[in-house]
Amino acid sequence: MDIAANAILKKKTNFLESIRRNIVVRRFMSNRLAVTGCALLTIIFLMAIFAPLLATQPPLEMKVTDRLKAPSAAYWFGTDEFGRDVYSRVVHGSRISISVGLSVVVISSVLGLVLGLYSAYYRHLDNLIMRVVDGLMAFPAVLLAIAIMAALGPKVENVIISISVVYIPTVARTVRSAALVVREQTYIEAIQALGGKPWRIIWRHIAPNCMSPLIVQATFIFAYAVIIEASLSFLGAGTPPPQPSWGNILSDGRTLIRQAWWIMVFPGIAIVMTVLGLNLIGDGLRDLLDPHTNKAKS
Amino acid sequence: MVKYIFKRICYLLPVLAVVAIVDFVIIHLTPGDPAAVMLGSDATDADLAKLREQLGLNLPIYVQFGRWLWGVLHGNLGWSIFMDMPVSTAIWQHLGPTVSLTILAEVIAIAVAIPLGVAAAANRGTWLDQLFMTLALLGISIPSFWIGLNFILLFAVKLGWFPAAGYQPLSSGLVNHLKYLIMPAVSLGIMQGALIARMTRSSLLEVLNENYIRTAEAKGLKYWVIIFKHALRNAFIPILTVIGLTFAVLIGGAVVTETVFNIPGIGKLVVTAVLRRDYAVIQGAILMTATAYVLINLVIDLLYALIDPRVRLSK
């Protein structure tokens, strides 16, 4: 009898959960700007996944006879000073931006989540962790990333490490402030009274309730990571040439701006499309998941 | 108020301590021997030993930190081996252009963003609101250095209105100074302005929902009086916060913008130091900008108290 009642209850909960999820998805899809963001980002993701199929030339192939050719049917985005096809380099460059952005989001979200949750739950840790977080947040993101790159050397893995270090404190702050609110709820007190273990309370009961602000934050971090990777590579402290990244193609374009505008225009458009897409999705998610902004908007 | 200022300053000390530790540790992340990295593969053993001695690399790490911190507290940020001068002198020589650039960018950003944010909030839901907020969204999505490159292409290469790159100090005349600085400042200020405009709109909308605004409307006050006299003043704290917090974005953007426009500021100094592996300069410049950021946010914290008495009166 008990088993049957439990099964019915579970079915009912699953049904309600699926309705709730449907409403959330429908509300997100009714936001035209967020859907535009998803479309932009899908284009960039497809470009990164199918780069070898979409590129018309190998991105490193030099054709000295075709140096600095303007955009044409043969070279859609023109060629650079070594006769390399800018279109193929931009397409392959998306792989660096997307992989750096995703890696930074995963690393900074996981580590920031751990720091934020433990900081909120154990008050004696809070002071220490938050002072370190405050100290790290005092460094301008690009400068901190440049300094770490200068110490570690220019490599894509190091770009990921340096940008992740920059954003771990931001995530920790966001998660901590959400977790502090959850921690004071009566149900957490009830679980504590029932003898629930701290790690179980933190990970099973507090963490899931901190996911909404974390997801919104992660979208914006993805966008910032794309800009910082491009900035580092533009300055010569990021992805090392000849491997194409949007930032280092822009750097080539800067020196040839008078002769070949196309080298700097197209990778820039790709960066703007990616960052704009992510910001639109982030804004859409925030409107959906944060009741505070909903109130302000109404 | 004095108690409030004292409390804020005490709160800063641990943050500055962390800044100093992080700044010191970063350079020690270098794999292998920093002296060998700095001098390259052609260096002799004698050169390496001399540089290690000069940088104190053969001392225990805590002694190195103690010596470095003692120096920093006495205004000695180290010695640049490539520029052959004290790091503090190098920073001082490069400070002027960065200060001019960031102040001008911030002024442009605030002057444009606050009226746009107010106009968007006051006309919520209309085409004007949508237009301004779309522009703001574009503003936060376009990297400042790419805007800078496009400005060079359009206004310098095609139209010839402004010089493509370079810097003239204020002593060469205000017009000349601005002629070189306006393109970099606008390109740097756009992202900052977009962030401020978005925050102005959202915090103003929140205040406009308050009961006292309804009371002001019921009293028959003019709409612009309600917005500027009653709402904007109360919406100002989040706006000030975003101005302070995004100052780091501004400095970060300045590093890249200075490279685009070949401006001999702190950003250019750091980028050149990174390419030469001149660690003392990187360390000194980053310490200085982080400290500047902390101090600017202190000033903003104190401004809160001036604008809103509840801040200084609450415990």
Interface residues (C-beta under 8 A of the other chain):
Chain A: R131 V132 D134 G135 L136 M137 A138 F139 P140 A141 V142 L143 L144 I146 A147 I148 M149 A150 A151 L152 G153 A223 I227 A230 S231 F234 L235 G236 A237 L250 G253 R254 I257 R258 W261 M264 V265 G268 I271 V272 V275 L276 N279 L280 D283 T293 K295 A296 K297 S298
Chain B: P14 V15 L16 A17 V18 V19 I21 V22 D23 I26 I27 H28 L29 T30 P31 L137 L138 I140 S141 I142 P143 F145 W146 L149 N150 I152 L153 V157 A164 S202 L205 E206 N209 A248 V249 I251 G252 G253 V255 V256 T259 V260 V270 V271 A273 V274 L275 R277 Y279 I282 Q283 A285 I286 T289 A290 T291 Y293 V294
